[in-house]
Amino acid sequence: MNRAVKERLKRKVKVNGSTKPQAATVRVHAIHAVPEVAALWPLKWRYGKRLKVICYAHGEEITACCSSRQLKFLMHRAHKIVDLMIANSQNTVRYLANHIDPSKVVVLHPGVELSAFEGFAEAGRAWRTNHGYEDRLIVLTVGRMDPRKNHAAVIKAVADLAAKHPKLLYVCAGGGQLKEQLQKQTAELGVTDRVLFPGEIDGPTKLALYGACDVFAMPAIQVGTDVEGFGMVFIEAGACGKPSVAGNAGGQPEAVIDGETGLVVDGKNAAEVASALDRLLQDPSLRQRMGEAGRRRAEELDWPRVVQRTVELVEKL
């Protein structure tokens, strides 16, 4: 990367017949402060304002750097040469506090490719019909199975609500380190007939599952330094007109507007998770209202709009 940036900065142009160094600004977009921005330090020192560094912050990488003295040093060194830091949530901004000049930081929520979710309703109906689930109340989670995503709390809630909602079905899509453990939990709770584990899914299947579900649920929690920086799956669910149950850790309350596009709960409180699911499952009009609000939120975060906002921010440099 540094070689390409250096060549761009040293590029020469012809002015009035003579060759002179190019005076234009070169902008570099870096996904992480460490190692990408840290590696740009020599070029920034040499070329100064001609090199503009735009970095993106997600949250996890900040807490990870703070767990190591050496990484924290590199992160602070990198942050000194960042011209614009684009954070994915206000929660990430809080992680950045005391690590970077706050005047350099702006929040820009990530987006979804709204066009990719066209036809979700038809795909969902077809999936239900093909599997014989036309009359089921379906709760969906899409995500890798690790402790942070908190699938276990949803499985526990399904067991608690089984008697009240006999048609309840939980589709737990994705792979990961906890899959076998979660399958064991369903057996111990006696809900193996109420929980599906389709494994890793492709794009068309994900679209069908979003279209088929009644509620999307992922009440993620913080585990050590591991936290949900925002939660794009909630916006994807909203793009398909579905309400969500999210956790109150990390940036989830910014992805799901509590009481508007879904319900935000303490993912570590099993009773809260079950209560939120119960509230949505027993009230079709509430699900529809929150789903419609989720769709409007997804429209605000359609990638072309997000890209345009990003371009405007960068042009101000």
C-alpha positions, 0 to 999 in steps of 0.5 A: 500500500505504501509504495502505491501511495508514495508513487501517487504522491511523487507523480509529476505533471507537465505545466507550461512545458516543464515537468513539476511534482504533482501538487494534488492531494492524495486521499487514503482510506484505511479500514483500521488504524492498526496496522494500515494507518500506522504504516503511513506514518513515514509518508505523512511525516514527509508529505504532510497536508498533501496526504489525507488519511481517512480511517474507519472505526468499528469499535472492536479494534479499539478495545482490542488495541487497548488490551495490549500496551504495544498495540495501544501505542501504535493506535495512538501514533496512527490516530495522530496522523488521521485527518478524518475518523468515520465511526460506525456509531456513537458507541464507537465514538465513546470507545475513541474518547481519550484516544483521538482528537474528537474534532476529527471524528464523525459518525456515519452508520453503515448501510445496506444494499436495499435493492438486494432485498427486493422480493423478500415477501415472495421468497419468504412465502415460498420458503414457508410453503416448501417446508410446511411452515405456513402457520408457524410464528418464526423467530430468526437469528442470522449470525455466527454462533459465538458468545457475543451473539447470545443465541442461547438467550433466544433458545431459552426464551423459546423454551419459556414461551413454548406453552404460550405460543405452540406454533413458535419456531426458531431458525438459528442460521449460521455457523460458528464455534458454539453450534454444537453447544447450542444444539445440546442446549435445545435438547436439554430444554426439550425444544429440538422440534422448535429450533432449526439449525440450517447452518451457513446460508447463501444470499437467496436463503438469507433473503427467504428467511428474512421474508419468512420470519415474524421477528428477528432476534439477536440480543447480543451482549459484551463478552470481554472486549468483544462487542457489537459495534452496530449490527447490520443484521438489524438493518437487513431485517428492517429492509424486509419489514421485520421488527427486531429484538436487540441487546443494549450493549455496544451500538445496537441501540443505534441500529434498533430504535427502541419502541420504534423499529424493535425492542432493546433489552438487556441480553443478559436478562433472560426474562427481558428477552422472553418478554420482548419476544412475547410482546411482539409474537402476540401482537401482529399490529405491533410487528407490522408497525415496527417493521414498517418503521424498520423499512424506512430506517433501512431506506435512510441507510441505503448504500448510495445515500451512505456513499454520498454522505461519505463523499461529502465528508471526504470532500470537505478535507 
